[in-house]
């Protein structure tokens, strides 16, 4: 199967007409029909049902439309990335960020990268859960991640740089919020009768929360789940429950909510993660990944100094 066959096939699939597809491709119709026939012969299946009035995709054809579009999109992105490097860029770094790192740490990293890594183009995906980023690293969909440990794969290297306290986010009318000092801690035990809004059970933070509740002697009453921290906070504002999340620094804390530290003083780590190179038994990051690790630590230090 050649790329030109896929481009010809998509033109016919989208136009649903060989004549219009040929005009779009700036070629005559007979050669186009011949190319599609070659593709069907190679795949040993019929891609189009043809009549004198219309052209319709078969089930196999509909599947190939999805796959062909993805293949051509990936090819275009690869061509763009290679061209970027060819124009003098030191590299392209695809980065995933956990939800809480997206709000304040990520902008500081980007700000520093503009001066410290000017020849590296950053492609950023925010508000991701650790399992999502672990899979993305293993499948080579991202190059590096700022995530909450632990990870399960032994093929991932970690450099933990921060411990973040878990805090309680309460609706302002919650009994534990009314008439109390802003810095007054609450115990996890005090939340036994409160419904919780939570990250999905597979997330690192949710695992910590479940263990906290277990140690406090109760099973959490999960009312709603969401992958985005901003959505959890909105749910708290709407009165759907209480949230236990990593510390409030730089998060979108809007609406009628109150933040309380936990009496248990539980923290969760934040780390930079990367996939081990296939040709190496070491977990040493590449040069551009190592530069990003240093930059991330510098960004975290800057934010701590501002507090």
Protein Blocks (a to p, Z undefined) as FASTA:
>chain_A
ZZklmmmmmmmmmnopaklmmmmnopafklmmmmmmmmmmmnopafbdcdfkbccddfkl
mmmmmmmmmmmmmmmmmmmmmmmmmnopabdcdddddfklmmmmmmmmmmmmmmmmmmbc
cdddehiafklmmmmmmnopafbdcdddddfbfkbccddfbdcdddddddfkbmklgopa
fklccdfklmmmpccddddfkbmklmmmmmmmmmnopacddfbdcfbfklmmmmmmnona
ccddddfehpacedjddddddfklpacdddddddddfkbcbfcdcfklmmmmmmmmmmmm
mmmmmZZ
